[in-house]
Amino acid sequence: MSDVLVLRDGDHVAVATRDLAPGEEVSSPGAGVVVVRDDVPRGHKVALLPVAARENVLKYGQVIGVATRDIAPGDHVHAHNLGFEEGRREAELATVHHPLTPPPGPRPTFRGYRRAGGKVGTRNYVAILTSVNCSASTAKMIADQFRGFAMDQYDDVDGVVALTHQSGCGLVPSSEGGQVLLRTLRGYAAHPNVAGLLVLGLGCEMIQLDTILGGADVGPDTVVKTLTIQDTGGIRATVRAGVEAVREMLPEIEERWQREDCDVAELVLGLNCGGSDGYSGITANPALGWASDRLVSYGGTSVLAETPEVFGAEHLLTRRAVTPEVGERLLDRLEWWKRYAAAGGGSLDNNPSPGNKAGGLTTILEKSLGAVAKGGQADLAAVYEYAEPITRRGFVFMDTPGYDPVSVTGIVAGGANVVCFTTGRGSVFGCKPTPSIKLGTNTELFERMGDDIDIDCGRIVTGKATLEEVGREIFDRILAVASGELTASEDLDIGGEEFVPWQLGTVT
């Protein structure tokens, strides 16, 4: 294992693969031997070449910021001497294309639940979907009756999950915020991983039960029941009625569905990252990009998101757009985000988070360049708004915030039946009813939090595995999890609290 990683010829910086101390010597093909001048933590950047104040600093062969003072070879490059300037990037539209063809041999399959409406589920959940925050506690009381041993007799039912949120009343359904919430609720109601659905309301809220179900493409074989607390007689009566409704569903769901062989093209893979570090763009993200490309080559779907975290790398996506219009749609969403951030008194460079910076990421440009690696090299086929149904196969983008629970909630609402989540600092994210496979960017994290991380991608840096080998492992794990293998978060029964719809608009 080299002491430093140089990601592109001509880069001003390299990434330390271990803690470096002043006086140590490191070498790179382009810069030769460099004497380290400062303490440089693992995952952080060390300068290979001199950079004068106000000059651009390159990593990945791209600009990650400007030097705020003169930088000498061997310096630790971070927030004390590297700053953000938006600058100008040439956003070419639909100029670079990477046709992907599947490898020779038989097509992969997974064991999924084939629904009558044509979708395929990877899990078989009963979801208690709340129309309003006022019914959240009641929904949790009902779901709590089906934890632990209560589900042992149902081999083909993965559980009962209460999907609660903080909105639904005082929000005009026709407003922007109302439409976002409705898309999210309808997406979960129609999700292929939901076999039984109890929609639970208070009774007097703005978002009514029939408004949700009337616009949801719920499959004809999904078992659906509804309750309102006011009409049922209060919380105690509703909990009793809700428990009975779920109990009636379970034998029917168990009898109706068993896993069967399904083509790999039926997978919709959500891509997300959280708690990123200096290794994210070197190990887990590009390895996931390899798996994403492999899925797309077979005709499957892969969904990149977190719009504020492609800012600074959008030009790498727009040039891959299948048409100029698709590229323009991504640029339009970024302009919306700039206005949205400014209206709140911030900017898109308020990201990275403190944890990201502690892990070695300095500016949003640097973070975004690593984040887009999750999308591999496939052409960008479509750009969707938050929680919009994903209908186009291939590599697509969904406009979401960078906040992980909100982002993944939108992706799952769009139809993702598997999620891969990369982390360098140690996210413990789950997202029922969709399984979340967590990919650690460094081996130290995997060894420290092994109960929470599914795959150690740090082996790419230590030399124990190549990027392609880890990418292939991720792809194989996606198929295994889609077939029922539990993820780390599922084994810990995590994922019910991470349903967090994006809240937009005026609440009156």
Helices and strands as residue ranges (DSSP letters): E 4-5, E 13-16, E 25-28, E 32-35, E 45-47, E 56-59, E 62-67, E 76-77, E 82-83, E 109-114, E 120-121, E 125-130, G 133-135, H 136-144, G 148-151, E 159-163, H 176-189, E 194-201, H 209-214, E 223-228, H 229-232, H 235-256, E 260-263, G 264-266, E 268-273, H 284-297, E 301-304, G 307-309, H 314-318, H 324-343, G 348-350, H 354-358, H 364-371, G 372-375, E 380-384, E 394-398, H 404-414, E 418-423, E 436-440, H 443-448, E 455-456, H 459-462, H 467-482, H 488-491
